[in-house]
Amino acid sequence: MNKYKIEELFFEWLMLLSTVIVLGSLILILGTVLWRGLPALDLAMLTQIPKGGYYLGEEGGILNAIVGSLCLAGGATLLALIISLPIALYLQVYATRSRLIELIRLSLDVLWGVPSIIYGAFGFTLMILLGMRASLLGGIIALALLELPIMTRGMDEAIAMVPADLKESSYALGATRFEMAIGVMIRQALPGLLTATLLAFGRGIGDAASVLFTAGYTDRLPDSLFGPAASLPLAVFFQLGTPFPAVQQRAYASALVLTLIILAISLLSRRLAGGLTKHIIR
Amino acid sequence: MEPKILIRDLNVWYGDEHALENINVEIPPGGITAIIGPSGCGKTTLLRSINRLLEETDGIKITGQIILDGIDVYARGVDVTDVRTRVGLLAPKPFPLPMSIYDNVAYGRRIHGLQQVLDKGNGRNLDKIVERYLRAAGLWEEVQGRLEAPASRLSTGQQQRLCLARALAVEPEVLLCDEPTSALDPISAQRIEEQLRSLKEETTIVVVTHMLRQAHRLADYVIFLWMGTLVEAGPAEQVFDHPKDERTRAYLSGMIG
């Protein structure tokens, strides 16, 4: 066997090994959550709020955290979307001074790297200044701040992939920048925009630290933007922190629910977007 | 005869590179004007300066005048979208918009609100317009049953004719064609040439081509560029049969370029 064949074989195995490590981790995580969470998961857990003595391992469920997390992450993703898309379009269509563009991208990349507890602390400080209590709204704002850089940079990259010739086709017909951005760019970049949104949603619904101080926690369902809201990551955190095995097992069930929600939303939106992507120019 | 387009002292720089130097030339109304010359001589730059698409390029500097029907398109107060509505473009590689065949042809009219003005919001009339220009581009027979299909499903040759229909639907006075057949097979290329010939009565067509035989087949009027400068311009028979400049003669005979 010659040198090149050995080299080729070495790298082939290296790549296979990397793939196995990644897939293996995923399977191990899903397996652990399923194995430890599934026995504790029942209908009551999904359809009821905690009852008295729930934290000692008795009846009731985590509906408060399920609904709370959906409201928090849903609201935050919507808020982040309203801000992110215009920023991404500005960077790709309108901004002409390259120093400014670089500065915006650098800021977003730095924000991306900021630990989520900092967003929580920042949100908390802001709320104290405004005289707000821990509330659904506070949590939504903190999560939106956390999601913003992820979503914006994702959209920025997605829009950057739109071929220059396609933009020109639109400009050559007399389209304004806005008409080109809305009618052509967004259509063409739709799958990427959706991926960026989902990525941000996934990060938001799974984050515990930024909602700890801002949204608080409650056993009730969220009924107002100004009242506290429970969330699944914090449910996992609190349940795992108890000394009771039965409650710790519920933590795995909560984690399973969280994973399933992310999976379901990811699959559903891909399905919905399938019909919208048939026009994309490759 | 008044020229349709009058180019005066046009200079273009890409950064430090002086791409076009002091271009002065007239393009007569109607007919097909071919811009010929070797690769990198500035043919496409000259073409794209006419509809101001050139200014979308980073680091570009343009000076001089391009006078379309008596008005400088670079003058202050001229709306760039208005210029591009009056001057259509057919690009070298077809790029349909990410929408259906029908919507591609209707796109230009929709964004300009021509639909409302001319058709009083009646969808039927937009249908007729889409049909008319798909016929004008020679594509109607092939797509009439599937107007709602994605434009991306068409073959490259069909896509280029769709791009032609899309450009024509805005009813431009001038149609710029940048190597319009370079990405096409010979049969599709021939169809595009036929469509251009049939359009030249009512539209002023400017074609950039590096294929001399194509220029021979199409051109009524010829502009020859050499390394960013204008060497010779005039009626096709004159430039092809009795070139005045030594470089034109050398290029036409295949000795240079």
Interface residues (C-beta under 8 A of the other chain):
Chain A: P163 D165 L166 K167 E168 S169 S170 Y171 A172 L173 G174 A175 T176 E179 G183 V184 R187 Q188 K278 H279 I280 I281 R282
Chain B: N51 L53 E56 T81 D82 V83 R84 T85 G88 L89 A91 K93 F95 P96 L97 P98 M99 S100 Y107 G108 I111 H112 P150 A151 S152 C163 R166 A167 V170
